[in-house]
C-alpha cells in the first residue's frame, strides 16, 4: 500500500512539475511577444497566439495578465531567443530552442547536458539540412469540412492538412505563420493552439532501449528553465 501511494504521489508531483514548466514557457513567450509588438493583443499577432495557447492549457487568467504586466518591468532582463544544435547518442540530431536572459549560462548548461549524455554541441546552421521550420495550427474539427477547408486555405499558405482525434492540423511555411493566423481569425475558426515546429526531413530509427535512452536525455534537457522546446529526428 505504501509503495502504491508513493508511486501515485510521484506521478502527481511530476504532473505539477510539467504544468509549472509549461506555464513558465508560455509566460516567456508572452513576455517576448510584448517586448516585440506591445501589450495590445489586437495589434500584436504573436501576443494573441501566445495568450490563446495559454488559455488552451488552462493557464489562469490572472497569471496571463501578470505575464503581460511583468514585460513592462524595466528591472527585468530581456529574453533572447537562441537555438542550439547538436547530436545525441546513436546519431540523433537535436535542436534546442531557448529563451534566456543569460545566454552564457544557457549555452554552458546545454553543452553539459549533451556532453554528459554522450552527445555534442554543433555549430549554428549545421542541421539546416535535417530540420525544416513550419507553422502549425490546431483547429476544433467540429462542423468543419476538411476538404473544403483545404481548398480555401491553399492561397493563404496551407501546405498540409490532416484530421486526428477531433483536431484538424494545418501546416504552413514558417514565413506564412502570421498570414495563416490572420486568415483563420478572420474566419472566426476555433484555434486550439498554434506554434512553430521543426519537422525532420530525415529520421533515425532506434530500438526500444535506444529510444528510452534518448527520451530520458530529452526530458532532462526540457527540465532546464531556459529551454522552450526540443526537437529530435527519431523516427
N, C-alpha and C positions, 0 to 999 in steps of 0.2 A: 504493500500500500504506500509506504514511504517513497519507494523508488518511482512509482507511478506519479505521485504528487510532485516529486522533484522534476520529472520529465515534463509534466504539464506546466510547471512554473517556468522552466527553462524556455519552453515554446512561447509562453506568454510574454516573457521579457524580450525574447528575440523579435516577436511581433511588434512590441512597443519600440524597440530599437530601430527596426526598419521604418516604422511610421515616423519616428523623430528624424531619421536621416532623410526621408522623402520630404518632410516639411522643410528641413534646412535647405535642401537642394532647390525646392520651388521658391523659398524665400530669397535665395541668392539670385535666381532668375528674375524675380520681381525687382530686386534692387538694381540689377544690371539694366533691365528694361527702363526703369525710371530714370537712371542716370543718362541713358542714351536718348530717350524720347520724351521725358517729362512725366508727371504724375497723373495726367488725364488719360484714362484708357480709351476714350473716344478718339483721341488724336494719336494714340500710340498703339499700333497693332501688336507689337511684341508684348506690351504690358497686358493687353486684352487676352492674348493667348496664355500668358503665364497665370493670370488670375482665373481664367477658365480651367486650366489644369489643376490649380489649387482647389477649386470647388469640386472638381471631379474626384479628388482623393479625400474629400470631406475635411479639408483644412478649415478650421474655424474662421468665421468672417473677421473677428477682431484681430486674429493673427495675420490675416492677409492685409488688413488696414495698417497694422503695426509695421509690417514689412515695407509698405509704401512710405510711411512716415519716416522710418529709420533711414531711408535712402537720402533724405534731406539733411541728415545729421552730418555736419562738416567734420565732426570728431571721428567719424568712422572712415576707414580707408576704403578706397575704391577697389572693387573686384576686377581682376584681369582674367580674361578667358584664355587659357593656354591648353594646347593639345600636345600630349606626349605620345610618341610612337615607339614600338619595340617588339620584342619577341618573348613569348613564354616557352616553357619546355615543349618538346615534340614538334617544333616548327610552327607553333601557333602565333599568328600575328595579333597584336593588341594595340588599340587606340584608346587613350585615356583622356577624356575631356574634363578639365578642371576650371574652377572659378576661385581665384585666390587673391588675398591681399598681401601675400608674401611668396612670390614665385621661387625665391631661393629655398625656402622651407619646403615648398611643394615638390620641386624637382628632386631634392635630396630624398624625400620620402618615397617618391615614385621609383627612383633608382634603387632604393633599399628593398622595396617590395619585389621588384623584378629580379634583382641580384640574388636575394635570399631564396627566391622561388625557383632559381635555376634559369632565369631569363636574362634579357639585356635591354638596355635603353638604346634606341636608334636615333637617327637624325630626322629633323622635321622634313616631311615630304617623302620619306623613304618608303612609305606604304601607300602612296597615291595609286599605285597600280593594283592594289589589293582591295581597297575600300572606296566606295562611291557614296557621296553625301546626298541624301534625299530628304524631302519634306514628307512627313506622314500625318494624315488626318484620319481620325476615327469618328464615324457618324453612327447615330442610332438608326438602325435599318428599318424600323417600324414605319410602314406607309410609303416606303421608297421603292422605286423600280430601278434595280441596279443597272440594267441595260440602258434604260432611258437616261439615267444619271451619267453614265459613261459617255454617251454621245454629247450631252450638254456641257460636260466639263473638259472635253478634249482641247477646246480652244483656250482654256484657262490654265493649261499646263499639265493636265492629268496624263500620267504615263502608265499607271497600272491600277486596277481596282479589283477587290475580291471581298466576299462575304464570309464571316466566321463568327459563329455563336452570337448572332444578333447585332453584330457591328459590321459596318462597311469600312474597309481600309482603303484609303486613297493615297497613292504615291505620286509625287511630282518632283521636278528638279529642285535642287536646293535654292536656285535663284528665283524660282516661281513660288516660294513659300507665301509671301505676302499677297501675291496675285491670287492664289488659290484661296487663301483665308478670306480675302475681301469678297470674292465671289460666293463662297459658302455662307458668309454672314449676310450678304445681300439677299440670298435666297431663304434666309431665316431657317437654315437647316440646323439640326441639333448636333453640334460638335461635342463629342465626348472627351476629346483630347487631341493635342497636336504636338509634334516635336520634330527635331532634325535628327535623323538617324544615319548610321554608317552601314551600308549594305556591302557585304563581302562579295567580290567578283570571283574569287577563287577560295575554296574551302579545304580544310584539313580534316580527314576522317580519323577518329580516335577510337580505341577500345574503351570499355566501361571504366577500367581502372585509370586510364589516362584522362578521361573526361572528368572523373571525380577530382583528380589532382588539379586540373585546370579550373574547375568550378570553385574549389576551395581557395585557390590563389586569387581568382577574380573577386570573390566575396571579401577577401582580406583587403584588396585594393579599394573596393567600394566602401569599406568602412571609414576610410580617411575622410575627414570633414571637407577637404578641398576638392574631392573628386565628385563630379556631377554624373558622368556616365562612362561605362567601359564597354568596348566592342571587341569581339574576337571573331576570327574566321573559322570557327569549329563547325563542321557540317551538322 
